[in-house]
Amino acid sequence: GENVEQHPSTLSVQEGDSAVIKCTYSDSASNYFPWYKQELGKGPQLIIDIRSNVGEKKDQRIAVTLNKTAKHFSLHITETQPEDSAVYFCAAANTGNQFYFGTGTSLTVIP
Amino acid sequence: SQTIHQWPATLVQPVGSPLSLECTVEGTSNPNLYWYRQAAGRGLQLLFYSVGIGQISSEVPQNLSASRPQDRQFILSSKKLLLSDSGFYLCAWSLGVGNQPQHFGDGTRLSIL
């Protein structure tokens, strides 16, 4: 089955700096890669996703890049703000729509 | 727009007691439905998913079961809870066609004493 690894597990950045979270996957059949943000006591919320026919996608301060050959994808947050502090999860899915999640990155943005 | 509701938000149960967690989705028809468990400091583990009424697939053999009595209702149950059943339980839905985002409820924090 699919195996998704996520790094780092914790990340602290100064407000205004950029944050990068990286994930690798093992199954070349995976073709959909969502990213979720989870605040304390809440369920994960989708923040951005990318499909395997696209190499990069941006939404304001958030971007995701995908390298299918190397089987890795990354989340980039620019101009970080304190409200970006949360746990971020990556996931990989194939056509069966079963998601395989990474173990999460706890991001702290220091004011 | 679509919304997902889970209840209760928190639950404290003694070992050996039964469990029933409910999840309902509004604003869509024939969604795929999912139950996940999230252990502290770890990712999300898929427990069950359903593509239609009465259709349940189990990913992890364990002390829990799931049922889908109605199109937009998904129930997680146990006859006798174990200490190891403690955790954060999340319900999610997605559209049933192709690769689609999964949308999560706010979860139930279950503590077994």
Chai-1 contact restraints between the chains, C-beta under 6 A:
chainA,res_idxA,chainB,res_idxB,connection_type,confidence,min_distance_angstrom,max_distance_angstrom,comment,restraint_id
A,Y32,B,N99,contact,1.0,0.0,6.0,A-B,restraint_1
A,P34,B,P101,contact,1.0,0.0,6.0,A-B,restraint_2
A,K42,B,D106,contact,1.0,0.0,6.0,A-B,restraint_3
A,G43,B,L90,contact,1.0,0.0,6.0,A-B,restraint_4
A,G43,B,F104,contact,1.0,0.0,6.0,A-B,restraint_5
A,G43,B,G105,contact,1.0,0.0,6.0,A-B,restraint_6
A,G43,B,D106,contact,1.0,0.0,6.0,A-B,restraint_7
A,G43,B,G107,contact,1.0,0.0,6.0,A-B,restraint_8
A,P44,B,F104,contact,1.0,0.0,6.0,A-B,restraint_9
A,L46,B,P101,contact,1.0,0.0,6.0,A-B,restraint_10
A,D49,B,P101,contact,1.0,0.0,6.0,A-B,restraint_11
A,A93,B,N99,contact,1.0,0.0,6.0,A-B,restraint_12
A,N97,B,N99,contact,1.0,0.0,6.0,A-B,restraint_13
A,F99,B,Q102,contact,1.0,0.0,6.0,A-B,restraint_14
A,F101,B,G43,contact,1.0,0.0,6.0,A-B,restraint_15
A,F101,B,L44,contact,1.0,0.0,6.0,A-B,restraint_16
A,G102,B,G43,contact,1.0,0.0,6.0,A-B,restraint_17
A,T103,B,R42,contact,1.0,0.0,6.0,A-B,restraint_18
A,T103,B,G43,contact,1.0,0.0,6.0,A-B,restraint_19
A,G104,B,G43,contact,1.0,0.0,6.0,A-B,restraint_20
